[in-house]
């Protein structure tokens, strides 16, 4: 499925040859994100991601950068998460050299022009405001704060308006110099390409990237007693809720069991939550669950948007479905969930971008790449007893967290519902 070479400067290069495709995708994964930031730096990883698109010595403006890729029909973008930052490009295979040149130029030669920094600062503050204006996004932010109180994992990736106002160019350059290291970077490339040719091309492109320092550390998180409920009263048509439980770290071998349990609970229109809460009870239009795995922590989160008058009934119905996970799950349901997990994974592998994302994401976060066969074998090996044990270990009433955004009265007895 892939080949891997570590260059002399420590950069890890992973390729996957897909001869049936006409595209190639290049992903640069940097092992840094919002959890690596101090309180004063909150949002700086995301700020840098924005600024890398604002001009280099070779391509002076953001328009020059975007036009270089869009002019050949390609796609260029980036993203910042809690534990990694990504820059990626997808182009027709014939334009691979151009795409690589643009990405390396952005990473190594961005100008960080003071005027661009000041122009982009209010743009990010607008982005922060936009998230707060969106109840589904805001309720997720409140949930993170309940799960990881007083910790970088519990903060908005974009930071706050106050932290954004205090970030200087000097702070940005210092953070970049310490964090954007070749030995803290993985490059994943998928498409109709050959590994050795890619090794040669990338080696030449990053030949001058030799600044190496120890990989950045992060503040570990240990679960602690904290508030279980956060309600933000708003005049909205719906009440938006997130019901959350602490989960598993990304390196925990049982994470595949939790992922499968989540598939049964809340992924897709045939999941238990959708079938029971929407189809049978008619309590919500949108309902689903999802998993986050971090380096030393994780979460299981259920989101629902429903009429305010149905809030208590909806929470109770969701909790009932959580409690039922502790009971034996029929083999037919387990088999269906396994086929869903495997089928969706295999469908993703038709796209060069998804292949590069799977390979590079694993490398930068875990240092180990599981092949499709590895993942399928792990999913197939999960037993009903393991699912039941996982549910009984994690689905505990005292660990429940609830965040709500909507027209909810301050004295609504919601915390009393948090029982299993």
Helices and strands as residue ranges (DSSP letters): E 3-6, E 12-17, E 23-30, G 34-36, H 44-51, H 62-70, E 75-80, E 85-92, G 93-95, H 96-109, H 114-133, H 135-147, G 152-154, H 161-166, H 169-179, G 182-184, E 185-191, H 195-205, E 229-233, E 238-246, H 255-266, H 272-273, I 274-280, E 286-293, E 298-307, G 308-310, H 311-324, H 331-348, H 352-366, H 372-381, H 384-394, G 397-399, E 401-406, G 415-417
